[in-house]
Amino acid sequence: MEELLQEYAAKRLNQTQLLLAFSNIQDDIIKQQQEGDEKGFNTERSKAVFASLKTIFDGEAEDATKSLFALIKGELNIVDWQNKGRVKKDIENKIKRLLQDKLDSKEAKDKAREMVDVLVKNKG
């Protein structure tokens, strides 16, 4: 969205093009939400994780998402886990191990850190 706004500010897009681009982004978000619902992911957190894992696991993202939540279920049940560095590090390590089948070690570590941020930002 920021890029679109910059394009508009630089007069490389007119208002109609900008609104059409925003509409396309909105359609993509709705489609992702519906797909998450269809797969049984009924919280913002699970939908966000599923969407993120689709970029890595493609057709296996549903199973990967379920596996990830099974791995970190205990940590997510800890009161105020979002503010506990050790718990977040444990979650990150578990996610990293899950991702290492698809990504090299550095990419898995970076993606795991990103996934922890997704978990923190999305409630439920």
N, C-alpha and C positions, 0 to 999 in steps of 0.2 A: 504494500500500500504506500509505503514511504517513497518507493521508487516512482510509482505512478504520480504521486503528488509533486515530486521533483520534476518529472516530465511535463506536468501541467504548468508548474511555475515557470519552467523554461520555455513555455509555449510550443512544446513539441507535440502536445495533445490538446485537442479542444475539449470543451465541457462535455459534449456528447460522447466522445471517445473515453473520457475519464469515467463518466457514469456507466457506460457499457462495461468497462473493465471492472469497476466495483461490483456491478451486477454479476459478472462472471465469477468473481471471487466469492460472492455470497452464495451462488449456486454450487460452487465446489464445496463450501463449508456445509451446506445443507445436505449435499450428497454424502459427504463423509459421515455426518451425524446419522443419516438414515442407514448407511451401511453398518455402522457400529450398532445401531438398534437391532438390525436384522440378525447380527451375529450374537446378540444377547448381551452386549455391553451397554449397561443401563446407567452408568455414571459418567460424569464429565471426565473423570480421571481415566477410567477404562477406555473410553472412546479416544481420548488423546493419546494414550499409550498404543492402542491398536493402530491409529493413524500413523504414528511414528514408526512402529515396527513394520508396517506395510512397505516402507521404503527399503527395508533390509530383507525381509522374509517373503515378500510378494505373496504367493498363494498359501504360504504357511503362517501368515501373520496371526490368524485366529488362534491356532495352537500355541504359537510363541507367546501371545498375550496371556493366554490362560496359564501357561507354564510360568511366565514371569510373576503373575500375581500369586500363584501357588508358592513360589520360592520366597516371596517377600511378605507373605500374609502376616507372619508373626511380627515383623518390624512395623507394618502399617497399623497394627493393633496397639502399639505402644503409645501411650498418651503423650501428645506434643512431640512426636517423633521428628517433625519438620525442623525443630529447633535443637536437635541433639546430633551433634557432629558425628559421634561414633555410630549411631544408628544409620544416619545417612550414608556413611562410609561402608557399612555392612551391606546396605541395599545396593550401593554402587558396585561393590565387588561381586555380588550375586548376579546382577545384570550383566556385568562384564563377562563373567563365565558363560552366561547364556549366549552372548553375542559372539564369542570367540570362534564359534563354528562357522560364522558367516563373514567375520571381519578380522583383519590382523589385530594384533594386541593393542597398538596405539589407537587405531580407529575404534575398537571395542571400548577402550577406556574413555575416550572422548564422548562416544555415544552414550555410554553408561552415565556419565556425569550429566549429559543433556537430559537423559531420561529421569534422573533424580529431580532435576529442575521441573520437568513436566509433572511429575508426581506431586511435588510441593505446590505448584501453581494451580493444579486442578483438584478441587475438593471431591470427597466422596469416593 
